[in-house]
Amino acid sequence: MSDAAARVPLPGPLVDAKAIVLLSSCRLDDVIAPVEVLLQEGLSVISLSPAGPLTPTMLRTIFGRRLTVGVHDLRSVADAQWSVEQDAAFALTMGLPQAGAVLRAAGLPELPAALTPREVDAAWSTGAAGVQVVPANAFGNAYAAQLSALVPEPKLVVRGAEASHEVKAWLGAGAVAACFAEKLLGDSLRRGNLSSLRTRVRASLDALRSSR
């Protein structure tokens, strides 16, 4: 697809927040308190896996419009159909063409996974809303600027680069957002220390703000 106007745009809250928090498989009771901390501190974009018991609908029922909920690790057409049924805000996929077709037909922004310049360019050429660079820490921080120079057009969301210096490098090179997962969440989804979670969130926010 060469017509950029035909692309489904990324959600405004994702672009504004510059961050997506990926939740592992967990129950609703386990996430209410940690997600409330995330919201209080300013991280309002969450992603769920279709493999878990938690759904976007469940989270929206509790948190309403305060929270933007997408999905990640989509590996099949069934996963894509589930995402559409759940009215997910975006989908981080493994790049299966048939799944991407389902998402685009529903107007759901897809970000297929890629790593090398050729893979990123190929993923972008499908008409995806953006490209998920994963694992973003594979080639070191210098790769952020190198990749952006080689393929400047794609909107990149990076995954696997959660340390402050990595976040600064990627967002400083033009990436749209960074994904945060276990390093940020720690044991908070297992009824762990929420004060420690808040401290980690604030450190991540400092990295995000310093790259703007």
C-alpha positions as CSV (number, residue, x, y, z in Angstrom):
1,M,0.0,0.0,0.0
2,S,1.6,3.2,-1.1
3,D,-1.1,5.6,-0.1
4,A,-0.3,6.7,3.4
5,A,-3.7,8.3,3.8
6,A,-5.2,4.8,3.6
7,R,-3.3,3.7,6.7
8,V,-5.3,3.3,9.9
9,P,-3.8,5.9,12.3
10,L,-2.3,5.0,15.6
11,P,-4.4,5.9,18.6
12,G,-3.9,9.5,19.8
13,P,-3.4,8.4,23.5
14,L,-0.6,6.0,22.4
15,V,1.2,8.8,20.5
16,D,0.7,11.2,23.3
17,A,1.9,8.8,26.1
18,K,4.8,7.4,24.1
19,A,4.5,4.3,26.2
20,I,2.7,1.0,26.2
21,V,2.6,-1.2,29.3
22,L,2.4,-4.9,28.4
23,L,0.6,-7.0,30.9
24,S,1.4,-10.7,31.3
25,S,-1.3,-13.3,31.7
26,C,-3.2,-12.4,34.9
27,R,-6.6,-12.1,36.5
28,L,-8.7,-9.0,36.8
29,D,-8.3,-8.9,40.6
30,D,-4.5,-8.9,40.2
31,V,-4.4,-5.9,37.9
32,I,-6.8,-3.4,39.4
33,A,-4.4,-1.9,41.9
34,P,-1.3,-1.8,39.7
35,V,-3.2,-0.3,36.8
36,E,-4.6,2.4,39.0
37,V,-1.0,3.3,40.0
38,L,-0.1,3.4,36.3
39,L,-3.0,5.7,35.6
40,Q,-2.3,8.0,38.6
41,E,1.3,8.4,37.3
42,G,0.3,9.1,33.7
43,L,0.7,5.7,31.9
44,S,-2.7,5.2,30.4
45,V,-2.0,2.8,27.5
46,I,-2.1,-0.9,28.3
47,S,-1.8,-4.1,26.2
48,L,-3.1,-7.6,26.9
49,S,-2.3,-11.0,25.3
50,P,-5.1,-13.0,23.8
51,A,-3.7,-16.0,25.6
52,G,-4.7,-14.7,29.0
53,P,-8.0,-14.7,30.9
54,L,-8.1,-10.9,31.0
55,T,-9.8,-9.0,28.2
56,P,-9.9,-5.3,27.0
57,T,-13.6,-5.3,27.8
58,M,-13.0,-6.2,31.4
59,L,-10.5,-3.4,31.9
60,R,-12.7,-0.8,30.2
61,T,-15.6,-1.8,32.4
62,I,-13.4,-0.9,35.5
63,F,-11.4,2.1,34.2
64,G,-13.6,3.5,31.4
65,R,-12.1,6.1,29.1
66,R,-9.2,6.7,31.5
67,L,-7.5,3.7,29.9
68,T,-6.6,2.8,26.3
69,V,-6.3,-1.0,25.9
70,G,-4.6,-2.8,23.0
71,V,-3.4,-6.3,22.5
72,H,0.0,-7.9,21.8
73,D,1.5,-11.2,20.6
74,L,-1.2,-11.9,18.0
75,R,-0.2,-15.0,16.2
76,S,-3.3,-16.2,14.3
77,V,-6.5,-15.1,12.5
78,A,-8.4,-16.2,15.5
79,D,-6.3,-13.8,17.7
80,A,-7.1,-11.0,15.2
81,Q,-10.8,-11.8,15.3
82,W,-10.8,-11.8,19.1
83,S,-9.1,-8.4,19.1
84,V,-11.8,-7.0,16.8
85,E,-14.5,-8.4,18.9
86,Q,-12.9,-6.9,22.0
87,D,-12.7,-3.5,20.3
88,A,-8.9,-3.3,21.0
89,A,-7.3,0.1,20.4
90,F,-4.3,-1.4,18.6
91,A,-2.6,-4.7,17.9
92,L,1.1,-5.7,18.2
93,T,1.3,-8.7,15.9
94,M,3.8,-11.3,14.6
95,G,3.1,-10.1,11.1
96,L,0.8,-12.9,9.8
97,P,-0.7,-11.5,6.6
98,Q,-4.1,-13.1,7.1
99,A,-4.4,-11.6,10.6
100,G,-3.3,-8.2,9.3
101,A,-6.1,-8.3,6.7
102,V,-8.7,-9.0,9.4
103,L,-7.4,-6.1,11.5
104,R,-7.2,-3.6,8.6
105,A,-10.7,-4.5,7.4
106,A,-12.0,-3.7,10.9
107,G,-10.0,-0.4,11.0
108,L,-7.9,-1.7,13.9
109,P,-4.3,-0.3,13.9
110,E,-1.8,-3.1,13.4
111,L,1.9,-3.0,14.3
112,P,3.7,-6.1,12.9
113,A,7.0,-7.2,14.4
114,A,10.2,-6.6,12.5
115,L,13.9,-6.0,13.3
116,T,16.2,-5.4,10.4
117,P,15.8,-2.4,8.0
118,R,14.5,-4.7,5.3
119,E,12.0,-6.3,7.6
120,V,10.8,-2.9,8.9
121,D,10.4,-1.6,5.4
122,A,8.5,-4.7,4.3
123,A,6.2,-4.5,7.3
124,W,5.5,-0.8,6.7
125,S,4.8,-1.5,3.0
126,T,1.8,-3.7,3.9
127,G,-0.1,-0.6,5.0
128,A,0.4,-1.2,8.7
129,A,-0.3,1.7,11.1
130,G,3.2,1.3,12.5
131,V,6.0,-1.3,13.0
132,Q,7.0,-3.0,16.2
133,V,10.8,-3.3,16.5
134,V,11.6,-6.4,18.5
135,P,13.9,-7.2,20.2
136,A,14.9,-3.5,20.1
137,N,18.0,-4.1,22.2
138,A,19.5,-6.7,19.9
139,F,22.1,-4.4,18.3
140,G,22.7,-1.8,21.0
141,N,21.6,1.8,21.3
142,A,23.4,3.0,18.2
143,Y,21.0,0.9,16.1
144,A,18.1,3.3,16.9
145,A,19.6,6.1,14.9
146,Q,20.9,3.8,12.2
147,L,17.5,2.2,11.6
148,S,15.7,5.5,11.5
149,A,18.2,6.9,9.0
150,L,17.8,3.8,6.7
151,V,14.0,3.7,6.9
152,P,12.8,7.1,8.1
153,E,9.2,6.8,7.2
154,P,7.8,4.0,9.4
155,K,6.2,4.8,12.7
156,L,8.2,2.7,15.2
157,V,7.2,1.3,18.5
158,V,10.1,-0.5,20.3
159,R,9.9,-3.5,22.5
160,G,12.6,-5.0,24.5
161,A,14.4,-1.7,25.3
162,E,13.1,-0.7,28.7
163,A,16.2,0.7,30.4
164,S,16.2,4.5,30.6
165,H,19.2,4.9,28.3
166,E,17.5,2.6,25.7
167,V,14.3,4.5,25.8
168,K,16.1,7.8,25.4
169,A,18.0,6.5,22.4
170,W,15.0,5.1,20.6
171,L,12.6,8.0,21.2
172,G,15.4,10.5,20.6
173,A,15.9,8.8,17.1
174,G,12.2,9.3,16.4
175,A,10.4,6.2,17.6
176,V,6.7,6.8,18.5
177,A,6.6,4.8,21.7
178,A,8.4,2.3,23.9
179,C,6.9,-0.8,25.4
180,F,7.4,-1.6,29.1
181,A,6.8,-5.0,30.6
182,E,8.3,-7.1,33.4
183,K,11.1,-4.7,34.3
184,L,8.6,-2.0,35.0
185,L,5.9,-4.1,36.6
186,G,8.1,-6.3,38.8
187,D,5.9,-8.3,41.2
188,S,3.1,-5.8,41.2
189,L,0.7,-8.2,39.3
190,R,1.4,-10.8,42.0
191,R,0.2,-8.5,44.8
192,G,3.7,-7.1,45.2
193,N,4.9,-3.7,46.4
194,L,3.0,-0.9,44.7
195,S,5.2,1.8,46.1
196,S,8.1,0.2,44.3
197,L,6.0,0.1,41.1
198,R,5.3,3.8,41.5
199,T,9.0,4.5,41.8
200,R,9.9,2.5,38.7
201,V,7.0,4.2,36.8
202,R,8.4,7.7,37.7
203,A,11.9,6.7,36.5
204,S,10.4,5.5,33.2
205,L,8.4,8.7,32.8
206,D,11.6,10.7,33.4
207,A,13.2,8.9,30.5
208,L,10.2,9.5,28.3
209,R,10.0,13.2,29.1
210,S,13.7,13.8,28.6
211,S,13.5,12.4,25.0
212,R,10.8,14.8,23.9
